[in-house]
Amino acid sequence: MTPHPRPGDPMDLDATTLNLFGLGSPLLIRALAIFASIYVVAVVGAGWEIRSVATWVALAVGFVLFVAAASILMRYGGSTLPRRTALAVTTLTVAGLTTSFWSLPLDTYLTVQTSPMTSAMTIILAMVVLYRRPLFAWLGALSATGLASVGGHLTGIGYAIGAGNTLFCYPVLVLATLFGLMAIPMPDRLRSLREQAFAQAAEEAATTASASERRKQLRRLDVGARPILEQIAAGHEFGPDEALEVRLTEAHLRDTIRAPGWDAPKVGELVRAVRRRGVSVRLLDDGGLDDYTSGGLDDEHSPGSAARRMLVDELTAVEAVVADHGSVTARILPSGREVLASIVVDVGPHMRRSEILRDGSVAVDATPVDDVDSPGPVTPA
């Protein structure tokens, strides 16, 4: 028998917190099978003097009813038993005890003959309590006591003795109920602890990533800006060519912060070369590729790599054109759009717009247009 989780149970969390008491586990099933064997031996041994075929048939029916109730419980893998299932299990359990008690003949009656049935009822009702249905378990126990009392009168042993045969069920139900009530909030506590652990892990990961990015930017600043700052501090007078290199360095550092999605050595090299010729290059990143693995330029499966390869191709083409003015705008769009990135090249007599779509395809429009999707006012580099 295997448990069948119920996805509609609001208290079920996952495989680890689905069932706090291991109900339906192979170990518990083996334990119940051992108890069933002991039950049969105890009933046969205690009723060895019984000669009535009808009595043995009734005892067998009661045993089958107990087995049916336990089987229903073991097949349910959730943490809260549905009301109909709880009612069915309780009814079968009470019916099993009543059928067994009422069949015991007075002439061969022994108190020990009722112990296996009461033990079986106690075990099953305790499991009903652990399935968070204590009301059904207690109503079942009280009903069983009442019916046992009636059965005691019918068989001639008396109301008190009939009812007394079920009394040792109640201390066990009290303990099971207290334990179950204490354990009911446990899944919520486990959920809260798990959410706290996930939040802490996410915060630590974000802090680590932020620190790593900060160190990366500081290294770039140290390599790119330190020589310039040292020259400025030393009172160096920059010539026209040196001033151009300073502006190009500043623009490159700004790109790494403003548009990390375009960051690649080949891209930076070509952007610098195109800017040196007088063409304005604007790199913008609105985060649309953050959910994709960046990879290198040779990674054919990464949208970010495809976008950077396309930008390299466009910049290479611009560099081959004899022009000392124009603009190249490369933008990674926000998440959730069909278009992941766009590159608009306005160099020479024509305007070219290339887009990378979510499915990996590339759309190109080389027709001059008057209305271009501008990323907004940005200071030209």
C-alpha positions in Angstrom: 0.0 0.0 0.0 1.3 3.4 -0.9 0.2 6.8 0.3 -1.6 9.1 -2.0 -1.0 12.8 -1.2 -3.9 15.2 -1.5 -2.7 18.4 -3.1 -5.8 20.3 -1.7 -4.6 19.8 1.9 -3.6 23.4 2.9 -1.3 22.0 5.7 0.7 19.8 3.4 4.1 21.3 2.6 6.4 18.9 0.9 7.7 15.3 1.1 9.5 16.1 4.4 6.5 17.6 6.3 3.7 15.8 4.5 3.1 13.4 7.4 4.8 14.2 10.7 4.1 10.8 12.3 5.0 8.5 9.4 1.5 7.3 8.9 1.4 5.1 5.9 5.1 4.4 6.0 6.4 0.9 5.3 7.6 0.6 8.9 4.2 1.3 10.3 2.5 -1.0 7.8 4.9 -3.8 8.9 4.1 -3.0 12.5 0.3 -3.2 11.8 0.8 -6.5 10.0 2.6 -7.9 13.0 -0.2 -6.7 15.3 -2.8 -8.3 13.0 -0.9 -11.7 13.3 -0.9 -11.3 17.1 -4.6 -10.3 17.0 -5.5 -13.6 15.2 -3.4 -15.7 17.6 -4.9 -13.9 20.7 -8.5 -14.3 19.4 -8.0 -18.0 18.6 -6.2 -18.6 21.9 -8.8 -16.7 24.1 -11.7 -18.3 22.2 -10.4 -21.9 22.1 -13.5 -23.1 24.0 -15.9 -21.4 21.6 -17.7 -24.0 19.5 -20.3 -21.8 17.7 -19.6 -21.4 14.0 -21.6 -18.2 13.9 -19.4 -16.7 16.6 -16.2 -17.5 14.6 -17.8 -16.0 11.5 -18.7 -12.8 13.4 -15.1 -12.6 14.8 -13.7 -13.0 11.3 -16.0 -10.3 10.0 -14.9 -8.0 12.8 -11.3 -8.7 12.0 -11.9 -7.9 8.3 -13.6 -4.6 9.3 -10.6 -3.6 11.4 -8.2 -4.5 8.5 -10.4 -2.4 6.1 -10.3 0.6 8.4 -6.5 0.4 8.9 -6.0 -0.1 5.1 -7.9 3.1 4.4 -5.7 5.0 6.8 -2.5 3.6 5.4 -3.5 4.5 1.9 -3.9 8.2 2.8 -0.7 10.2 2.6 -1.9 13.6 3.7 -1.6 15.2 7.1 -5.3 15.9 7.6 -7.8 13.1 7.0 -10.9 14.2 5.0 -14.1 14.2 7.1 -15.7 11.5 4.9 -12.7 9.2 5.2 -12.5 9.8 9.0 -16.2 9.0 9.3 -15.7 5.8 7.2 -12.7 4.6 9.2 -14.5 5.3 12.5 -17.6 3.6 11.4 -15.7 0.5 10.3 -13.8 0.4 13.6 -16.9 0.7 15.8 -18.6 -1.9 13.6 -15.7 -4.3 13.9 -15.7 -4.0 17.7 -19.5 -4.3 18.0 -19.7 -7.3 15.7 -17.0 -9.1 17.7 -18.4 -8.2 21.1 -22.0 -9.2 20.4 -21.0 -12.6 19.0 -19.3 -13.8 22.2 -21.4 -16.5 23.9 -22.0 -16.3 27.7 -21.1 -19.9 28.5 -17.5 -19.5 27.3 -17.1 -15.8 27.9 -13.7 -14.6 29.2 -12.7 -10.9 29.6 -9.5 -11.6 27.7 -11.6 -12.4 24.7 -12.4 -8.7 24.3 -8.8 -7.4 24.6 -7.7 -7.9 21.0 -10.8 -6.0 19.7 -10.4 -3.1 22.1 -6.7 -2.9 21.3 -7.4 -2.8 17.6 -10.0 -0.1 18.1 -7.6 1.9 20.2 -4.8 1.8 17.7 -7.0 2.8 14.8 -8.7 5.6 16.6 -5.4 6.9 17.9 -4.2 7.1 14.3 -7.4 9.0 13.4 -6.4 11.5 16.2 -3.0 11.9 14.7 -4.6 12.6 11.3 -6.1 15.6 13.0 -9.6 14.2 13.5 -9.9 13.8 17.3 -13.6 14.6 17.3 -14.3 11.6 15.1 -12.1 9.3 17.2 -13.8 10.3 20.5 -17.3 10.0 19.1 -16.3 6.6 17.8 -14.9 5.5 21.2 -18.0 6.7 23.0 -20.2 4.9 20.5 -18.2 1.8 20.9 -18.6 1.9 24.7 -22.3 2.4 24.4 -22.7 -0.5 21.9 -20.5 -2.7 24.0 -22.7 -1.9 27.0 -25.8 -2.9 25.0 -23.9 -6.0 23.8 -23.1 -6.9 27.4 -26.7 -6.9 28.3 -27.7 -8.9 25.2 -25.1 -11.6 25.9 -25.9 -11.7 29.7 -22.6 -10.3 31.1 -24.3 -7.0 32.0 -24.0 -3.4 31.0 -21.1 -2.5 33.3 -18.9 -5.3 32.2 -19.6 -4.8 28.5 -18.8 -1.1 28.8 -15.8 -1.7 31.0 -14.2 -3.8 28.3 -13.5 -0.6 26.3 -12.4 1.7 29.1 -8.6 1.2 28.6 -9.0 2.8 25.2 -9.5 6.3 26.7 -6.1 6.9 28.4 -4.5 6.2 25.1 -6.8 8.5 23.3 -6.1 11.2 25.8 -2.4 11.0 25.2 -2.9 10.8 21.5 -5.1 13.8 21.5 -2.7 15.9 23.6 0.2 14.9 21.4 -1.8 15.6 18.2 -2.9 19.0 19.4 0.7 20.0 20.2 1.8 18.8 16.8 -0.9 20.5 14.7 1.0 23.8 14.5 4.2 22.1 13.6 3.8 22.2 9.8 3.2 25.9 10.0 6.3 26.3 12.1 8.3 24.2 9.7 7.0 26.4 6.8 8.0 29.5 8.7 11.5 28.2 9.5 11.9 27.1 5.9 10.9 30.5 4.6 13.2 32.2 7.0 16.0 29.9 5.9 15.3 30.7 2.2 15.1 34.4 2.9 18.4 34.3 4.8 20.1 32.3 2.0 18.7 34.8 -0.6 19.9 37.7 1.4 23.4 36.2 1.9 23.6 35.4 -1.8 22.6 38.9 -2.7 25.1 40.3 -0.3 27.8 38.1 -1.7 26.9 39.0 -5.3 26.9 42.7 -4.4 30.3 42.5 -2.8 31.6 40.5 -5.7 30.3 43.1 -8.2 31.7 45.9 -6.1 35.2 44.3 -6.0 35.0 43.8 -9.7 34.1 47.4 -10.3 36.8 48.6 -8.0 39.4 46.5 -9.9 38.2 48.0 -13.1 38.4 51.5 -11.6 41.8 50.7 -10.3 43.1 49.5 -13.7 41.4 52.2 -15.8 41.1 55.3 -13.7 44.1 55.1 -11.3 46.7 56.0 -13.9 44.6 59.0 -15.0 44.0 60.1 -11.5 47.7 59.9 -10.6 48.5 62.0 -13.7 45.9 64.6 -12.6 47.3 64.6 -9.1 50.8 65.1 -10.5 49.7 68.2 -12.5 50.1 66.5 -15.9 48.7 68.6 -18.8 46.7 66.4 -21.2 47.1 66.8 -24.9 44.1 66.3 -27.3 44.9 62.7 -27.9 45.3 62.0 -24.2 42.1 63.8 -23.4 40.3 61.6 -26.0 41.6 58.5 -24.3 40.5 59.8 -20.9 37.0 60.3 -22.2 36.9 56.9 -23.8 38.1 55.3 -20.5 35.4 57.2 -18.6 32.7 56.1 -21.1 33.9 52.5 -20.8 33.7 52.5 -17.0 30.3 54.1 -17.2 29.2 51.3 -19.6 30.3 48.5 -17.2 28.0 50.1 -14.5 25.1 51.2 -16.7 25.0 48.2 -19.0 26.6 45.1 -17.5 24.7 42.9 -19.9 26.8 44.1 -22.8 30.1 43.7 -21.0 32.5 41.6 -23.0 36.2 42.2 -23.9 35.4 42.2 -27.7 32.5 44.5 -27.3 34.5 47.0 -25.2 37.3 46.9 -27.8 35.0 47.7 -30.7 33.0 50.3 -28.8 36.2 52.1 -28.0 37.3 52.0 -31.6 34.0 53.3 -32.9 33.8 56.1 -30.4 37.4 57.1 -31.3 36.1 57.8 -34.8 33.4 60.1 -33.5 30.4 57.8 -33.6 28.2 57.9 -30.5 27.6 54.6 -28.8 25.0 54.2 -26.1 24.8 50.9 -24.2 21.7 50.5 -22.0 20.6 47.5 -19.8 17.1 47.3 -18.4 17.6 43.8 -17.0 15.8 41.6 -19.6 18.7 39.2 -19.8 19.4 38.9 -16.1 17.5 35.6 -16.0 19.7 34.0 -18.7 23.2 32.6 -18.3 25.6 35.2 -19.6 28.3 32.9 -21.0 31.0 33.9 -23.5 30.6 35.1 -27.0 31.0 31.5 -28.2 28.0 30.2 -26.1 25.4 29.6 -28.7 22.7 28.7 -26.2 22.8 32.0 -24.3 20.5 34.9 -25.4 23.0 37.3 -23.8 25.9 35.8 -25.9 23.8 36.1 -29.0 23.0 39.7 -28.3 26.7 40.5 -27.7 27.7 38.7 -30.9 25.1 40.7 -32.8 26.5 43.9 -31.3 30.0 42.9 -32.3 28.8 42.3 -35.9 27.1 45.6 -36.0 30.1 47.5 -34.6 32.4 45.7 -36.9 30.2 46.8 -39.9 30.2 50.4 -38.5 34.0 50.4 -38.2 34.3 49.4 -41.9 32.1 52.4 -43.0 33.9 55.6 -43.8 32.0 57.9 -41.4 33.0 60.2 -38.5 29.5 60.7 -37.1 26.3 58.8 -36.3 25.1 56.8 -33.4 24.7 53.2 -32.3 22.2 52.4 -29.5 22.2 49.0 -28.0 19.5 48.3 -25.4 18.6 45.3 -23.3 14.9 45.6 -22.7 13.0 45.0 -19.5 12.0 41.5 -18.5 8.8 40.0 -19.8 8.9 41.4 -23.3 8.9 39.4 -26.5 12.0 41.4 -27.6 15.0 40.8 -25.4 17.5 43.3 -26.9 17.6 45.8 -29.8 20.4 47.5 -31.6 19.8 50.6 -33.7 22.6 51.7 -36.0 22.3 55.2 -37.6 25.5 55.6 -39.4 25.6 56.7 -43.0 22.6 57.1 -45.3 20.5 54.3 -43.8 19.2 53.3 -40.4 19.3 49.6 -39.3 17.4 48.1 -36.4 18.1 44.6 -35.2 16.2 42.7 -32.5 16.7 39.5 -30.6 13.4 37.8 -29.8 12.6 35.5 -26.9 12.6 32.4 -29.2 16.2 33.2 -30.3 15.3 34.5 -33.7 16.7 37.8 -35.0 14.5 40.5 -36.7 16.3 43.1 -38.9 14.7 46.2 -40.4 17.1 48.2 -42.6 14.4 50.6 -43.9 14.8 54.3 -42.8 12.1 55.2 -40.3 11.2 58.4 -38.5 9.9 56.9 -35.3 12.5 54.8 -33.5 11.9 53.3 -30.1 14.3 55.5 -28.1 15.5 54.4 -24.7 15.0 57.9 -23.4 17.2 61.0 -23.2 20.8 59.9 -22.5 23.9 62.0 -22.6 25.9 60.9 -25.8 29.1 59.1 -25.0 
